[in-house]
């Protein structure tokens, strides 16, 4: 019998989770496809960018909403450290409400939008906002949907570059999985100092190994009821912790509460939430200094026995795999494979339909109910 994350495909279909399960598992294959497509697009994107990243006056804003915003947060500091340009992550949900804090009319600006569907109202509104407030702004759209509004509205505009992800990355399931990792990796490759496309092949092989080795223990872990989950991560992995926590909230329909923090920040109040029904999952950094701070908190939690269970994810961790000493932003998609599977199993445990946990429509795959207001009306 063929198994898919420790269940037969028909079993996933029966409980409404086959799309999500398949989209988690096919990520290494999609990363390989992404490497090929980026190699073909490299010259075009480089020509569009020109020398802007080498200009200290250049502002690069990585934007999106929800998971797409977290993709920008994971890679922003890595890119900012690599270039003279000023690179920062600002969610569309912040740009639209407080544009005066993030935009300057006379500053050369590149808006990098992450969008699975490209149909979220905030995505298109953020582009319109910059067109109004920042003359000469340019736009790099990293999206999974060629037919989405974001890609279509700039298709014939010289100030716009659409970078399309492999078609298989446009997840059918409610939660972003392969779309998230593809967009993140595409940005690292195309905006980094070196394209490093060869890393995608290595990452794909590691992902396949992780999926094989983690499937059984994660199915066991996911079959244990919890009321709260805490994800912790340092540096770029703090944003990964936010994405991991969001996966739990989404796929369990909010019935399992989840929070994210840094190991050092967790002591400053949030630690009060720990109880016997709380699972703590810490993403281990590849940086020795960060790992020492993480280790101190782990020992503290083990000594105090306040949480129900405390596990680590990453190199040399409880849920781990041997990986190169790459920057944390590059390893984030690998560790996310763990969090995606865990959230899927928790959803199944609660007898929800993982491909659409919100059958009542209170939360939607593409956000609804957003009214966009013109900035010059207020």
Secondary structure, DSSP 4 states (H G I P E B T S, - for coil): --EETTEEHHHHHHTT-HHHHHHHHTHHHHHHHHHHHHHHHHHHHHHHHTTGGG-TT-EEEEE-STHHHHHHHHHHHHHHHHSSSEEEE--HHHHTT-GGGT--TTS-EEEEEEESSS--HHHHHHHHHHHHHSTT-EEEEEES-TTSHHHHHTTT-TTEEEEEPPGGGS-SSSS-SHHHHHHHHHHHHHHSSS--THHHHHHHHHHHHHHHHHHHHHHHHHTS--SEEEEE-STHHHHHHHHHHHHHHHHTTTSSEEEEE-HHHHTTTGGGG--TTEEEEEEPPSSHHHHHHHHHHHHHHHHHT-SSEEEEESTTSSB--------HHHHHHHHHHHHHHHHHHHHHHTT--GGGS-TTSSS-SS---PPP--GGG-
